[in-house]
């Protein structure tokens, strides 16, 4: 897991708890990760790009799911 991924997890916890909207999360995420190539960032970008196809609940579920999976993966050693 990359350092930014921990920050993303913290922000997504706020989304999941209703303390932040998905729009607010996206507004935070885009400038924070524009030069980041982590797997999690790629997954979140893809999901957010298709947000019009999902309900708010589905979108939050997908975002949180990707973040939890990333948190469980070991850090890359190279």
PDB file of N, CA, C and O in Angstrom, chain B, residues numbered from 101:
ATOM      1  N   UNK B 101       0.850  -1.175   0.000  1.00  0.00           N
ATOM      2  CA  UNK B 101       0.000   0.000   0.000  1.00  0.00           C
ATOM      3  C   UNK B 101       0.897   1.240   0.000  1.00  0.00           C
ATOM      4  O   UNK B 101       1.866   1.318   0.756  1.00  0.00           O
ATOM      5  N   UNK B 102       0.569   2.183  -0.838  1.00  0.00           N
ATOM      6  CA  UNK B 102       1.340   3.414  -0.925  1.00  0.00           C
ATOM      7  C   UNK B 102       0.869   4.396   0.145  1.00  0.00           C
ATOM      8  O   UNK B 102      -0.232   4.262   0.679  1.00  0.00           O
ATOM      9  N   UNK B 103       1.707   5.378   0.449  1.00  0.00           N
ATOM     10  CA  UNK B 103       1.392   6.349   1.501  1.00  0.00           C
ATOM     11  C   UNK B 103       0.062   7.057   1.239  1.00  0.00           C
ATOM     12  O   UNK B 103      -0.742   7.231   2.155  1.00  0.00           O
ATOM     13  N   UNK B 104      -0.165   7.459   0.004  1.00  0.00           N
ATOM     14  CA  UNK B 104      -1.407   8.172  -0.329  1.00  0.00           C
ATOM     15  C   UNK B 104      -2.633   7.289  -0.078  1.00  0.00           C
ATOM     16  O   UNK B 104      -3.718   7.786   0.224  1.00  0.00           O
ATOM     17  N   UNK B 105      -2.444   5.986  -0.207  1.00  0.00           N
ATOM     18  CA  UNK B 105      -3.571   5.079  -0.006  1.00  0.00           C
ATOM     19  C   UNK B 105      -4.126   5.190   1.412  1.00  0.00           C
ATOM     20  O   UNK B 105      -5.336   5.072   1.606  1.00  0.00           O
ATOM     21  N   UNK B 106      -3.273   5.410   2.398  1.00  0.00           N
ATOM     22  CA  UNK B 106      -3.732   5.593   3.778  1.00  0.00           C
ATOM     23  C   UNK B 106      -4.579   6.838   3.926  1.00  0.00           C
ATOM     24  O   UNK B 106      -5.594   6.833   4.623  1.00  0.00           O
ATOM     25  N   UNK B 107      -4.156   7.911   3.264  1.00  0.00           N
ATOM     26  CA  UNK B 107      -4.945   9.148   3.284  1.00  0.00           C
ATOM     27  C   UNK B 107      -6.298   8.928   2.614  1.00  0.00           C
ATOM     28  O   UNK B 107      -7.326   9.416   3.083  1.00  0.00           O
ATOM     29  N   UNK B 108      -6.277   8.189   1.515  1.00  0.00           N
ATOM     30  CA  UNK B 108      -7.516   7.891   0.796  1.00  0.00           C
ATOM     31  C   UNK B 108      -8.463   7.093   1.688  1.00  0.00           C
ATOM     32  O   UNK B 108      -9.663   7.364   1.729  1.00  0.00           O
ATOM     33  N   UNK B 109      -7.921   6.113   2.398  1.00  0.00           N
ATOM     34  CA  UNK B 109      -8.755   5.325   3.312  1.00  0.00           C
ATOM     35  C   UNK B 109      -9.407   6.213   4.361  1.00  0.00           C
ATOM     36  O   UNK B 109     -10.591   6.060   4.661  1.00  0.00           O
ATOM     37  N   UNK B 110      -8.639   7.135   4.916  1.00  0.00           N
ATOM     38  CA  UNK B 110      -9.195   8.044   5.922  1.00  0.00           C
ATOM     39  C   UNK B 110     -10.339   8.885   5.344  1.00  0.00           C
ATOM     40  O   UNK B 110     -11.369   9.072   5.990  1.00  0.00           O
ATOM     41  N   UNK B 111     -10.146   9.386   4.128  1.00  0.00           N
ATOM     42  CA  UNK B 111     -11.188  10.198   3.495  1.00  0.00           C
ATOM     43  C   UNK B 111     -12.427   9.355   3.188  1.00  0.00           C
ATOM     44  O   UNK B 111     -13.556   9.811   3.369  1.00  0.00           O
ATOM     45  N   UNK B 112     -12.209   8.132   2.726  1.00  0.00           N
ATOM     46  CA  UNK B 112     -13.342   7.264   2.394  1.00  0.00           C
ATOM     47  C   UNK B 112     -14.131   6.844   3.641  1.00  0.00           C
ATOM     48  O   UNK B 112     -15.335   6.603   3.561  1.00  0.00           O
ATOM     49  N   UNK B 113     -13.459   6.759   4.778  1.00  0.00           N
ATOM     50  CA  UNK B 113     -14.182   6.481   6.024  1.00  0.00           C
ATOM     51  C   UNK B 113     -15.168   7.612   6.302  1.00  0.00           C
ATOM     52  O   UNK B 113     -16.276   7.378   6.784  1.00  0.00           O
ATOM     53  N   UNK B 114     -14.754   8.838   5.994  1.00  0.00           N
ATOM     54  CA  UNK B 114     -15.655   9.973   6.181  1.00  0.00           C
ATOM     55  C   UNK B 114     -16.839   9.892   5.224  1.00  0.00           C
ATOM     56  O   UNK B 114     -17.966  10.220   5.596  1.00  0.00           O
ATOM     57  N   UNK B 115     -16.586   9.458   3.997  1.00  0.00           N
ATOM     58  CA  UNK B 115     -17.674   9.284   3.019  1.00  0.00           C
ATOM     59  C   UNK B 115     -18.626   8.204   3.511  1.00  0.00           C
ATOM     60  O   UNK B 115     -19.844   8.382   3.500  1.00  0.00           O
ATOM     61  N   UNK B 116     -18.068   7.101   3.935  1.00  0.00           N
ATOM     62  CA  UNK B 116     -18.883   5.973   4.402  1.00  0.00           C
ATOM     63  C   UNK B 116     -19.731   6.363   5.616  1.00  0.00           C
ATOM     64  O   UNK B 116     -20.855   5.886   5.769  1.00  0.00           O
ATOM     65  N   UNK B 117     -19.193   7.227   6.474  1.00  0.00           N
ATOM     66  CA  UNK B 117     -19.908   7.650   7.683  1.00  0.00           C
ATOM     67  C   UNK B 117     -20.815   8.847   7.451  1.00  0.00           C
ATOM     68  O   UNK B 117     -21.443   9.337   8.390  1.00  0.00           O
ATOM     69  N   UNK B 118     -20.892   9.328   6.210  1.00  0.00           N
ATOM     70  CA  UNK B 118     -21.766  10.451   5.895  1.00  0.00           C
ATOM     71  C   UNK B 118     -21.202  11.808   6.278  1.00  0.00           C
ATOM     72  O   UNK B 118     -21.927  12.803   6.265  1.00  0.00           O
ATOM     73  N   UNK B 119     -19.917  11.866   6.620  1.00  0.00           N
ATOM     74  CA  UNK B 119     -19.279  13.128   6.999  1.00  0.00           C
ATOM     75  C   UNK B 119     -18.751  13.888   5.788  1.00  0.00           C
ATOM     76  O   UNK B 119     -18.385  15.059   5.895  1.00  0.00           O
ATOM     77  N   UNK B 120     -18.712  13.226   4.647  1.00  0.00           N
ATOM     78  CA  UNK B 120     -18.221  13.815   3.406  1.00  0.00           C
ATOM     79  C   UNK B 120     -19.024  13.207   2.256  1.00  0.00           C
ATOM     80  O   UNK B 120     -19.331  12.015   2.271  1.00  0.00           O
ATOM     81  N   UNK B 121     -19.359  14.018   1.271  1.00  0.00           N
ATOM     82  CA  UNK B 121     -20.080  13.491   0.108  1.00  0.00           C
ATOM     83  C   UNK B 121     -19.075  12.910  -0.886  1.00  0.00           C
ATOM     84  O   UNK B 121     -17.872  13.149  -0.784  1.00  0.00           O
ATOM     85  N   UNK B 122     -19.583  12.153  -1.834  1.00  0.00           N
ATOM     86  CA  UNK B 122     -18.735  11.614  -2.894  1.00  0.00           C
ATOM     87  C   UNK B 122     -18.134  12.759  -3.712  1.00  0.00           C
ATOM     88  O   UNK B 122     -16.975  12.689  -4.120  1.00  0.00           O
ATOM     89  N   UNK B 123     -18.908  13.796  -3.947  1.00  0.00           N
ATOM     90  CA  UNK B 123     -18.408  14.956  -4.699  1.00  0.00           C
ATOM     91  C   UNK B 123     -17.258  15.617  -3.942  1.00  0.00           C
ATOM     92  O   UNK B 123     -16.243  15.972  -4.541  1.00  0.00           O
ATOM     93  N   UNK B 124     -17.413  15.780  -2.644  1.00  0.00           N
ATOM     94  CA  UNK B 124     -16.332  16.357  -1.835  1.00  0.00           C
ATOM     95  C   UNK B 124     -15.095  15.462  -1.868  1.00  0.00           C
ATOM     96  O   UNK B 124     -13.967  15.949  -1.956  1.00  0.00           O
ATOM     97  N   UNK B 125     -15.318  14.152  -1.795  1.00  0.00           N
ATOM     98  CA  UNK B 125     -14.198  13.208  -1.871  1.00  0.00           C
ATOM     99  C   UNK B 125     -13.488  13.337  -3.213  1.00  0.00           C
ATOM    100  O   UNK B 125     -12.260  13.396  -3.264  1.00  0.00           O
ATOM    101  N   UNK B 126     -14.246  13.379  -4.284  1.00  0.00           N
ATOM    102  CA  UNK B 126     -13.650  13.498  -5.616  1.00  0.00           C
ATOM    103  C   UNK B 126     -12.890  14.823  -5.744  1.00  0.00           C
ATOM    104  O   UNK B 126     -11.806  14.861  -6.327  1.00  0.00           O
ATOM    105  N   UNK B 127     -13.451  15.897  -5.207  1.00  0.00           N
ATOM    106  CA  UNK B 127     -12.774  17.197  -5.226  1.00  0.00           C
ATOM    107  C   UNK B 127     -11.454  17.149  -4.460  1.00  0.00           C
ATOM    108  O   UNK B 127     -10.502  17.840  -4.823  1.00  0.00           O
ATOM    109  N   UNK B 128     -11.388  16.345  -3.410  1.00  0.00           N
ATOM    110  CA  UNK B 128     -10.151  16.169  -2.651  1.00  0.00           C
ATOM    111  C   UNK B 128      -9.184  15.260  -3.409  1.00  0.00           C
ATOM    112  O   UNK B 128      -7.991  15.547  -3.501  1.00  0.00           O
ATOM    113  N   UNK B 129      -9.717  14.156  -3.953  1.00  0.00           N
ATOM    114  CA  UNK B 129      -8.896  13.117  -4.573  1.00  0.00           C
ATOM    115  C   UNK B 129      -8.155  13.586  -5.825  1.00  0.00           C
ATOM    116  O   UNK B 129      -6.956  13.343  -5.962  1.00  0.00           O
ATOM    117  N   UNK B 130      -8.846  14.244  -6.719  1.00  0.00           N
ATOM    118  CA  UNK B 130      -8.260  14.575  -8.022  1.00  0.00           C
ATOM    119  C   UNK B 130      -6.972  15.387  -7.905  1.00  0.00           C
ATOM    120  O   UNK B 130      -5.951  14.962  -8.444  1.00  0.00           O
ATOM    121  N   UNK B 131      -6.971  16.532  -7.228  1.00  0.00           N
ATOM    122  CA  UNK B 131      -5.710  17.275  -7.151  1.00  0.00           C
ATOM    123  C   UNK B 131      -4.652  16.580  -6.295  1.00  0.00           C
ATOM    124  O   UNK B 131      -3.455  16.757  -6.522  1.00  0.00           O
ATOM    125  N   UNK B 132      -5.087  15.797  -5.323  1.00  0.00           N
ATOM    126  CA  UNK B 132      -4.159  15.117  -4.420  1.00  0.00           C
ATOM    127  C   UNK B 132      -3.417  13.975  -5.121  1.00  0.00           C
ATOM    128  O   UNK B 132      -2.302  13.629  -4.734  1.00  0.00           O
ATOM    129  N   UNK B 133      -4.039  13.392  -6.152  1.00  0.00           N
ATOM    130  CA  UNK B 133      -3.472  12.181  -6.764  1.00  0.00           C
ATOM    131  C   UNK B 133      -3.192  12.311  -8.256  1.00  0.00           C
ATOM    132  O   UNK B 133      -2.982  11.301  -8.928  1.00  0.00           O
ATOM    133  N   UNK B 134      -3.182  13.524  -8.787  1.00  0.00           N
ATOM    134  CA  UNK B 134      -3.047  13.688 -10.236  1.00  0.00           C
ATOM    135  C   UNK B 134      -1.772  13.063 -10.779  1.00  0.00           C
ATOM    136  O   UNK B 134      -1.735  12.673 -11.946  1.00  0.00           O
ATOM    137  N   UNK B 135      -0.725  12.956  -9.968  1.00  0.00           N
ATOM    138  CA  UNK B 135       0.529  12.375 -10.440  1.00  0.00           C
ATOM    139  C   UNK B 135       0.824  11.025  -9.786  1.00  0.00           C
ATOM    140  O   UNK B 135       1.962  10.557  -9.819  1.00  0.00           O
ATOM    141  N   UNK B 136      -0.186  10.405  -9.199  1.00  0.00           N
ATOM    142  CA  UNK B 136      -0.030   9.123  -8.519  1.00  0.00           C
ATOM    143  C   UNK B 136      -0.525   7.997  -9.417  1.00  0.00           C
ATOM    144  O   UNK B 136      -1.567   8.107 -10.064  1.00  0.00           O
ATOM    145  N   UNK B 137       0.228   6.933  -9.442  1.00  0.00           N
ATOM    146  CA  UNK B 137      -0.135   5.796 -10.298  1.00  0.00           C
ATOM    147  C   UNK B 137      -0.436   4.529  -9.495  1.00  0.00           C
ATOM    148  O   UNK B 137      -0.246   3.421  -9.996  1.00  0.00           O
ATOM    149  N   UNK B 138      -0.899   4.684  -8.266  1.00  0.00           N
ATOM    150  CA  UNK B 138      -1.184   3.491  -7.469  1.00  0.00           C
ATOM    151  C   UNK B 138      -2.394   2.758  -8.046  1.00  0.00           C
ATOM    152  O   UNK B 138      -3.239   3.343  -8.724  1.00  0.00           O
ATOM    153  N   UNK B 139      -2.446   1.490  -7.758  1.00  0.00           N
ATOM    154  CA  UNK B 139      -3.565   0.664  -8.229  1.00  0.00           C
ATOM    155  C   UNK B 139      -4.884   1.173  -7.661  1.00  0.00           C
ATOM    156  O   UNK B 139      -5.900   1.197  -8.356  1.00  0.00           O
ATOM    157  N   UNK B 140      -4.861   1.578  -6.394  1.00  0.00           N
ATOM    158  CA  UNK B 140      -6.073   2.090  -5.764  1.00  0.00           C
ATOM    159  C   UNK B 140      -6.562   3.354  -6.455  1.00  0.00           C
ATOM    160  O   UNK B 140      -7.753   3.484  -6.738  1.00  0.00           O
ATOM    161  N   UNK B 141      -5.661   4.278  -6.729  1.00  0.00           N
ATOM    162  CA  UNK B 141      -6.051   5.528  -7.396  1.00  0.00           C
ATOM    163  C   UNK B 141      -6.659   5.222  -8.761  1.00  0.00           C
ATOM    164  O   UNK B 141      -7.657   5.830  -9.146  1.00  0.00           O
ATOM    165  N   UNK B 142      -6.064   4.286  -9.492  1.00  0.00           N
ATOM    166  CA  UNK B 142      -6.598   3.915 -10.806  1.00  0.00           C
ATOM    167  C   UNK B 142      -8.013   3.345 -10.683  1.00  0.00           C
ATOM    168  O   UNK B 142      -8.894   3.684 -11.473  1.00  0.00           O
ATOM    169  N   UNK B 143      -8.226   2.484  -9.693  1.00  0.00           N
ATOM    170  CA  UNK B 143      -9.553   1.892  -9.484  1.00  0.00           C
ATOM    171  C   UNK B 143     -10.582   2.954  -9.105  1.00  0.00           C
ATOM    172  O   UNK B 143     -11.706   2.948  -9.608  1.00  0.00           O
ATOM    173  N   UNK B 144     -10.190   3.862  -8.219  1.00  0.00           N
ATOM    174  CA  UNK B 144     -11.114   4.909  -7.784  1.00  0.00           C
ATOM    175  C   UNK B 144     -11.438   5.854  -8.931  1.00  0.00           C
ATOM    176  O   UNK B 144     -12.593   6.238  -9.111  1.00  0.00           O
ATOM    177  N   UNK B 145     -10.422   6.231  -9.711  1.00  0.00           N
ATOM    178  CA  UNK B 145     -10.654   7.096 -10.876  1.00  0.00           C
ATOM    179  C   UNK B 145     -11.638   6.453 -11.840  1.00  0.00           C
ATOM    180  O   UNK B 145     -12.546   7.113 -12.346  1.00  0.00           O
ATOM    181  N   UNK B 146     -11.453   5.168 -12.090  1.00  0.00           N
ATOM    182  CA  UNK B 146     -12.344   4.444 -13.012  1.00  0.00           C
ATOM    183  C   UNK B 146     -13.774   4.417 -12.470  1.00  0.00           C
ATOM    184  O   UNK B 146     -14.729   4.651 -13.211  1.00  0.00           O
ATOM    185  N   UNK B 147     -13.912   4.134 -11.193  1.00  0.00           N
ATOM    186  CA  UNK B 147     -15.239   4.077 -10.585  1.00  0.00           C
ATOM    187  C   UNK B 147     -15.913   5.443 -10.609  1.00  0.00           C
ATOM    188  O   UNK B 147     -17.097   5.550 -10.931  1.00  0.00           O
ATOM    189  N   UNK B 148     -15.162   6.486 -10.270  1.00  0.00           N
ATOM    190  CA  UNK B 148     -15.731   7.832 -10.280  1.00  0.00           C
ATOM    191  C   UNK B 148     -16.113   8.273 -11.692  1.00  0.00           C
ATOM    192  O   UNK B 148     -17.065   9.032 -11.871  1.00  0.00           O
ATOM    193  N   UNK B 149     -15.375   7.800 -12.690  1.00  0.00           N
ATOM    194  CA  UNK B 149     -15.701   8.152 -14.071  1.00  0.00           C
ATOM    195  C   UNK B 149     -17.043   7.551 -14.495  1.00  0.00           C
ATOM    196  O   UNK B 149     -17.709   8.074 -15.389  1.00  0.00           O
ATOM    197  N   UNK B 150     -17.429   6.462 -13.855  1.00  0.00           N
ATOM    198  CA  UNK B 150     -18.693   5.800 -14.189  1.00  0.00           C
ATOM    199  C   UNK B 150     -19.783   6.057 -13.153  1.00  0.00           C
ATOM    200  O   UNK B 150     -20.764   5.317 -13.082  1.00  0.00           O
ATOM    201  N   UNK B 151     -19.608   7.112 -12.346  1.00  0.00           N
ATOM    202  CA  UNK B 151     -20.533   7.353 -11.238  1.00  0.00           C
ATOM    203  C   UNK B 151     -21.968   7.585 -11.683  1.00  0.00           C
ATOM    204  O   UNK B 151     -22.894   7.332 -10.912  1.00  0.00           O
ATOM    205  N   UNK B 152     -22.176   8.058 -12.897  1.00  0.00           N
ATOM    206  CA  UNK B 152     -23.544   8.302 -13.351  1.00  0.00           C
ATOM    207  C   UNK B 152     -24.316   6.996 -13.560  1.00  0.00           C
ATOM    208  O   UNK B 152     -25.541   7.011 -13.677  1.00  0.00           O
ATOM    209  N   UNK B 153     -23.604   5.875 -13.607  1.00  0.00           N
ATOM    210  CA  UNK B 153     -24.246   4.574 -13.814  1.00  0.00           C
ATOM    211  C   UNK B 153     -24.641   3.904 -12.494  1.00  0.00           C
ATOM    212  O   UNK B 153     -25.322   2.879 -12.491  1.00  0.00           O
ATOM    213  N   UNK B 154     -24.205   4.497 -11.369  1.00  0.00           N
ATOM    214  CA  UNK B 154     -24.431   3.889 -10.063  1.00  0.00           C
ATOM    215  C   UNK B 154     -25.262   4.805  -9.171  1.00  0.00           C
ATOM    216  O   UNK B 154     -25.267   6.025  -9.336  1.00  0.00           O
ATOM    217  N   UNK B 155     -25.960   4.192  -8.228  1.00  0.00           N
ATOM    218  CA  UNK B 155     -26.613   5.000  -7.204  1.00  0.00           C
ATOM    219  C   UNK B 155     -25.528   5.499  -6.246  1.00  0.00           C
ATOM    220  O   UNK B 155     -24.410   4.983  -6.252  1.00  0.00           O
ATOM    221  N   UNK B 156     -25.849   6.486  -5.436  1.00  0.00           N
ATOM    222  CA  UNK B 156     -24.892   7.004  -4.446  1.00  0.00           C
ATOM    223  C   UNK B 156     -24.430   5.880  -3.515  1.00  0.00           C
ATOM    224  O   UNK B 156     -23.247   5.780  -3.189  1.00  0.00           O
ATOM    225  N   UNK B 157     -25.363   5.050  -3.097  1.00  0.00           N
ATOM    226  CA  UNK B 157     -25.034   3.942  -2.197  1.00  0.00           C
ATOM    227  C   UNK B 157     -24.092   2.943  -2.866  1.00  0.00           C
ATOM    228  O   UNK B 157     -23.127   2.489  -2.251  1.00  0.00           O
ATOM    229  N   UNK B 158     -24.370   2.601  -4.126  1.00  0.00           N
ATOM    230  CA  UNK B 158     -23.504   1.686  -4.861  1.00  0.00           C
ATOM    231  C   UNK B 158     -22.106   2.280  -5.044  1.00  0.00           C
ATOM    232  O   UNK B 158     -21.100   1.584  -4.905  1.00  0.00           O
ATOM    233  N   UNK B 159     -22.062   3.556  -5.352  1.00  0.00           N
ATOM    234  CA  UNK B 159     -20.797   4.237  -5.573  1.00  0.00           C
ATOM    235  C   UNK B 159     -19.944   4.220  -4.301  1.00  0.00           C
ATOM    236  O   UNK B 159     -18.761   3.883  -4.349  1.00  0.00           O
ATOM    237  N   UNK B 160     -20.535   4.577  -3.186  1.00  0.00           N
ATOM    238  CA  UNK B 160     -19.806   4.559  -1.918  1.00  0.00           C
ATOM    239  C   UNK B 160     -19.324   3.145  -1.610  1.00  0.00           C
ATOM    240  O   UNK B 160     -18.185   2.955  -1.183  1.00  0.00           O
ATOM    241  N   UNK B 161     -20.178   2.163  -1.823  1.00  0.00           N
ATOM    242  CA  UNK B 161     -19.814   0.771  -1.576  1.00  0.00           C
ATOM    243  C   UNK B 161     -18.616   0.345  -2.425  1.00  0.00           C
ATOM    244  O   UNK B 161     -17.692  -0.294  -1.923  1.00  0.00           O
ATOM    245  N   UNK B 162     -18.636   0.698  -3.699  1.00  0.00           N
ATOM    246  CA  UNK B 162     -17.525   0.359  -4.601  1.00  0.00           C
ATOM    247  C   UNK B 162     -16.231   1.039  -4.160  1.00  0.00           C
ATOM    248  O   UNK B 162     -15.184   0.395  -4.098  1.00  0.00           O
ATOM    249  N   UNK B 163     -16.296   2.323  -3.855  1.00  0.00           N
ATOM    250  CA  UNK B 163     -15.108   3.072  -3.457  1.00  0.00           C
ATOM    251  C   UNK B 163     -14.504   2.494  -2.175  1.00  0.00           C
ATOM    252  O   UNK B 163     -13.293   2.292  -2.089  1.00  0.00           O
ATOM    253  N   UNK B 164     -15.345   2.232  -1.194  1.00  0.00           N
ATOM    254  CA  UNK B 164     -14.876   1.695   0.077  1.00  0.00           C
ATOM    255  C   UNK B 164     -14.310   0.290  -0.110  1.00  0.00           C
ATOM    256  O   UNK B 164     -13.312  -0.069   0.516  1.00  0.00           O
ATOM    257  N   UNK B 165     -14.938  -0.493  -0.958  1.00  0.00           N
ATOM    258  CA  UNK B 165     -14.461  -1.847  -1.225  1.00  0.00           C
ATOM    259  C   UNK B 165     -13.050  -1.831  -1.814  1.00  0.00           C
ATOM    260  O   UNK B 165     -12.186  -2.587  -1.369  1.00  0.00           O
ATOM    261  N   UNK B 166     -12.813  -0.983  -2.803  1.00  0.00           N
ATOM    262  CA  UNK B 166     -11.478  -0.879  -3.393  1.00  0.00           C
ATOM    263  C   UNK B 166     -10.449  -0.448  -2.355  1.00  0.00           C
ATOM    264  O   UNK B 166      -9.334  -0.967  -2.325  1.00  0.00           O
ATOM    265  N   UNK B 167     -10.824   0.492  -1.514  1.00  0.00           N
ATOM    266  CA  UNK B 167      -9.903   0.994  -0.500  1.00  0.00           C
ATOM    267  C   UNK B 167      -9.560  -0.098   0.514  1.00  0.00           C
ATOM    268  O   UNK B 167      -8.405  -0.233   0.919  1.00  0.00           O
ATOM    269  N   UNK B 168     -10.546  -0.862   0.916  1.00  0.00           N
ATOM    270  CA  UNK B 168     -10.285  -1.945   1.886  1.00  0.00           C
ATOM    271  C   UNK B 168      -9.397  -3.023   1.274  1.00  0.00           C
ATOM    272  O   UNK B 168      -8.510  -3.549   1.947  1.00  0.00           O
ATOM    273  N   UNK B 169      -9.625  -3.352   0.015  1.00  0.00           N
ATOM    274  CA  UNK B 169      -8.771  -4.330  -0.664  1.00  0.00           C
ATOM    275  C   UNK B 169      -7.330  -3.829  -0.726  1.00  0.00           C
ATOM    276  O   UNK B 169      -6.397  -4.598  -0.494  1.00  0.00           O
ATOM    277  N   UNK B 170      -7.144  -2.561  -1.033  1.00  0.00           N
ATOM    278  CA  UNK B 170      -5.803  -1.977  -1.118  1.00  0.00           C
ATOM    279  C   UNK B 170      -5.109  -2.031   0.242  1.00  0.00           C
ATOM    280  O   UNK B 170      -3.903  -2.267   0.320  1.00  0.00           O
ATOM    281  N   UNK B 171      -5.869  -1.812   1.305  1.00  0.00           N
ATOM    282  CA  UNK B 171      -5.291  -1.811   2.650  1.00  0.00           C
ATOM    283  C   UNK B 171      -4.793  -3.196   3.050  1.00  0.00           C
ATOM    284  O   UNK B 171      -3.887  -3.328   3.872  1.00  0.00           O
ATOM    285  N   UNK B 172      -5.389  -4.212   2.466  1.00  0.00           N
ATOM    286  CA  UNK B 172      -5.003  -5.586   2.814  1.00  0.00           C
ATOM    287  C   UNK B 172      -3.810  -6.096   2.006  1.00  0.00           C
ATOM    288  O   UNK B 172      -3.187  -7.089   2.384  1.00  0.00           O
ATOM    289  N   UNK B 173      -3.492  -5.431   0.907  1.00  0.00           N
ATOM    290  CA  UNK B 173      -2.388  -5.878   0.054  1.00  0.00           C
ATOM    291  C   UNK B 173      -1.057  -5.462   0.658  1.00  0.00           C
ATOM    292  O   UNK B 173      -0.932  -4.370   1.213  1.00  0.00           O
ATOM    293  N   UNK B 174      -0.049  -6.352   0.546  1.00  0.00           N
ATOM    294  CA  UNK B 174       1.278  -5.962   1.043  1.00  0.00           C
ATOM    295  C   UNK B 174       1.887  -4.866   0.164  1.00  0.00           C
ATOM    296  O   UNK B 174       1.577  -4.762  -1.023  1.00  0.00           O
ATOM    297  N   UNK B 175       2.747  -4.064   0.758  1.00  0.00           N
ATOM    298  CA  UNK B 175       3.420  -2.996   0.006  1.00  0.00           C
ATOM    299  C   UNK B 175       4.360  -3.610  -1.021  1.00  0.00           C
ATOM    300  O   UNK B 175       4.939  -4.673  -0.798  1.00  0.00           O
ATOM    301  N   UNK B 176       4.503  -2.915  -2.163  1.00  0.00           N
ATOM    302  CA  UNK B 176       5.438  -3.356  -3.195  1.00  0.00           C
ATOM    303  C   UNK B 176       6.853  -3.163  -2.694  1.00  0.00           C
ATOM    304  O   UNK B 176       7.157  -2.157  -2.054  1.00  0.00           O
ATOM    305  N   UNK B 177       7.710  -4.110  -2.977  1.00  0.00           N
ATOM    306  CA  UNK B 177       9.096  -4.010  -2.502  1.00  0.00           C
ATOM    307  C   UNK B 177      10.044  -3.509  -3.561  1.00  0.00           C
ATOM    308  O   UNK B 177      11.259  -3.587  -3.379  1.00  0.00           O
ATOM    309  N   UNK B 178       9.532  -2.997  -4.657  1.00  0.00           N
ATOM    310  CA  UNK B 178      10.439  -2.572  -5.714  1.00  0.00           C
ATOM    311  C   UNK B 178      10.101  -1.286  -6.155  1.00  0.00           C
ATOM    312  O   UNK B 178      10.754  -0.749  -7.050  1.00  0.00           O
TER     313      UNK B 178
END
